[in-house]
């Protein structure tokens, strides 16, 4: 089983210490923190649109553009939920939470955004349909694990969680084992490698887990674990076989699933950074072009978390430098604003 160099074995005392010391994930529901939480990261057509709702004393629905979507406003006009046409991802306002990863960064995300997957893609008028009413009644205000909570169950120090059959479905993941040169790490580590079980996809294809890649998730494997195996978004076997979320970052970016929020533009192979990234919202997939060896392919994917306590737009992804999922700074701060490494290499974004 591959491990990060120098990492101690997890045991009960370590877990208790981690939790007591504000370890890999702090889950707080405190009124004093809610006052510090950045505004809900709803998609906006212009900066002042989110707070343009009028106090009506009741919940109201509103249609907005860029992208085409429906928002639910509360009694005071504030946005409670955002639903994008063609996407199954919903962003719901809920109790404040703080996500942190002290082992690799000082960054903290304090957010009221809860990102969940609906059973069907959103469409105009869906708020009147039975499937949505039933789903919304169950999940609005729910504190059951959402996409963010699930993602942080794989960072450095995350405790192992097993299902009823003893399969460890969560816990500290690595990026992958070292190559023979002892410098770079093997890629193409999918969710079934992490699980250590053979997996049969919806089209009947069975993929065999590789023992040397046990507990390993590369960047796209991490997203497939979070969105697919855990949240139940359909998964393709590869980039060309099956239907659903493709295997690689490039396959995901270019696929027809979901909604393109920031479209890929500019000349290949490096393309160009989007000029305006204001339309991204928590839960979006971010795609980067980082390596000249990958030709025209986009070669990294991340999950956008929102604005951190320092006002930066940050993400979580699985990376070689940290050897696993992280929102950390090693190899470049996990930011898409400013002039940092990842900010300069952002190329597109998608909402599943």
Buried (B, 14 or more C-beta within 10 A) or exposed (E): EBBBEEEEEBEEEBBEEBBEEEBBBBEBEEEEBEEEBBEBBBBBBEEEBBBEBEEEEEEBEBEBEEBBBBBBBBEEBBBBBBBBBBBBBBBBBBBBBBBBBBBBBEBBBBBBBBBBBBEEBBEEEBBEEEEBEEBBEEBBEEEEBBBBBBBBBBBBBBBEEEEEEEEBBBBBBBBBBEEEEEEEBBBBBBBBBBBBBEBEBEEEEEBEBBEEBBBBBBBBBBBBBBBBBBBEBBBBBBBEEBBBBBBBBBBBBBBEBBBBBBEBEEEEEEBEBBEEBBBBBBBBBBBBBBEEEBEEBBBBBBBBBBBBBEEBBBBBBBBBBBBBBBBBBBBBBBBBBEEBBBBBBBBBBBBB
